[in-house]
Amino acid sequence: MVTIGVTGHRQLNEVKRISSGVDEALHKVKKTFPGESLTIISPLAEGADRLVVWRALEFPDTRLIVALPMEMDDYMTDFRTQESREEFQAMLARTEEVIELPPRISREEAYLAVGRYILDHCQILIAVWDGLPARGQGGTGQIVNEAQQRNKPIAWVFARNQELDASSPITLGKTQGNVTWERFPPKIENSDNK
C-alpha cells in the first residue's frame, strides 16, 4: 500500500488541466509501485484536496483517510456554499477513517497541524501549488517546504492560486497542470522482468 498526502490551493482555475496533471501524478505512483493499492490522506478542503481525492478514487481499492484540522461542524463553516458542504458529506461517505485533531488556539495553527499530520503519515505528497510562499501559517507553501525539509517525494502539479486582490483564481498559462517530481523514487521493476 502506498500512502499519498494531499496539499493544495482551495481556489483553482482551468480545472481540466490541473486534473490532467493530478492523473499523471497518480499514474506515476501506480507505475512506480506496481500492484500496490493507494491510501489517500486529505482534510477534504475545497479545491485541490477534493480534486485529488476524486481522481484517486477512480482506482480500485483506494482507501480514503480524512484528517480534520478541527471539530467537523466547525470545519464545515469554512466551506463557502451549501453545495460544498454536501460534497464534503458525500466524500465522507467514502471514507474509511476520520481523524479529528485536537483543538488549537487559532484556525491557522489548526491548518498547520493537519498539514503536518499528513506529512507524518504519507510516503508521497501531491501538491497542487503555484510555487509561491505560503500566505499564512499552514498554507500550501509552508507544507511543501516542510515536505522538502523531510526529503519526502513530491509530485508538484502547477496551479496558480487566487491573487490577494482578485475575486477569482488565475492561471500559470501553458504550465498550468504541468507536473514536476522531487525526490521521486525510480520505477520499481518486477523481479520477473530482469
N, C-alpha and C positions, 0 to 999 in steps of 0.2 A: 504494500500500500504506500502511495506517495501522498504526502500531506502538503497542500498548497494554501498559503495565506494570501489574502487579498487586501490591497490598499489602493485608494484612488480618489479622483475628484467626484464630487456629487453632481456637478453640472457638466454635461457632455454635449458636444456638437459633432455632427457627422457620425452619428452612432453606427451607421453601417460600416464605415471604415474602421472604427475602433473595434467593432465586433469581429471584423476580419482579422485584426491583429490579435485579439484575445483567442480566437480559434487557432491561429498559427502558434501561439504560445502553448495552448493546451495540447495541440497535436505533437509539438516538440517534446513536451513532458511525456506523453504516451509513448513516443518513439524512443526516448531516452531510457524509459523504464518499461520495457515491453512486458505485457502480461499483468502489470500492476494496476489495481484499481485506484481511483482518486478519492481523497478526502479533502474537502474544501472547508477552510475556517474563515468566516466572514461575520461582520456585525450587521450585514444586510442594510447598510445605509443606502440612501438613494444614489443613483448614478452607477459608478464603476463597480461597487460591491455587488449590486444586484445583477448587472450585466455579466460579470464573470461567473457568478453562480448559475444563472440561467444557461449560459453556454456550457458550463461544466456538467450540468445535469443532463445534457444530451448524451453523455457517455454512460453506458450501462454500469451499474454497481457503484456509481458515485455516491459518496456519503457527504452529508452537509452537517457541519457543526457551527452553531451560531453563538458567538461571544458578544454579549451585550455590554456596553460601557456603563450602563446604569439599569435601574429597575425598568421593566418593559413599558409600563404605562407612561413613565416619564420620558423614556427614549422616543416613544411614538409621537410626542409633541414636537419633535424636530422634523417630522415629515410634513411637507407643505400642503398636501391635499388629502382628502378622504380616499381618493383612488390609490395614492401612495401607501396609506395605512392598510388598505385592503390587499395590495400587492404584498406588503410585508407579512400580513397574516397568512396569505396563500403560500408564501415561501416557507413560513414556519411549519406549515403542514407537511413539508418535505424534509424536515429537519430530524436528525437522529438524536441530537442533544442540544439543549440551550443552556448556556452558562451565563449567569448574571454576575458581573464583577462587583466587588464590594464598593459601597458609596465612596465618592471622592469629594473634595472641597468644592471643586468647580467642574463645569462641563468640559473645559479644555483638559483638565487633569484626567477626567474620566475617558476622554477620547485618546489621550496619550497612553493610559493604562491598557485600553483594549488593543491599541496598536502594538504595544509591547507584548501583550498576551499572545497575539497572533504570531509575532516573531519568535516567541519562546516555543511555540508548538508547531511551527511549519518547517518543512525541509526546503521549500522553494517559495519565493514571493512573486506574485504577479502584481505589478504596479502600473496602474493606468494614470499617467502623470505627464506634466509638461516640462519637467526638469528644473523648475524654479524652486527656490527655498520655500519652506512652509510659511504660511501667513500667520500661523499661530501655533501654540503648543499642541502637539498631537496631529498636526497636518500631514498630508502625504509626503511632503519633502522631508520632514523630520523622520518619519517611519522608514523611508527609503535610505536616508543617511545612516540610521541605526542598523538597518539590514546590511549595508555595506561595511560598517564597522565590525559586524559579527561575521563577515565573509559568507553571507547567505547567497545562494544562487538567486538571481533576479531576472525575470522576464519583464522588460520595460516596454509597455505599449504607449507610444507617444499620443498624448491627448491634451489639448490646451484647456486650461481652466478658465473660469469666468474672470474677467478683469474686475478689479475692485469697484470701478466707477461705471461698469457696464451692466445692462439688465439681462444679458444673455451670454452664454459661453461663446468663445471664439475658436478659430481653427489654427492649426500649425501649417496649413496649406498641404502640400504634397506629402509631408512627413506625418500628417495625422493618421494614426493607426499603424505606423511602422513599428517593428519590434526590434529591440536590441537585447543582447544577452550579457549578463555579468556573472562571472564565476560559474557558468552553467556547465554541468558535467558533460563529458562527451557521451555519445550514444553507447549504451551498454549492449554489447553484442551477445547473442545467444551462443553458448559454448558449442552448439551443433554447427554453427556457421564458420568455425575456424578451420 
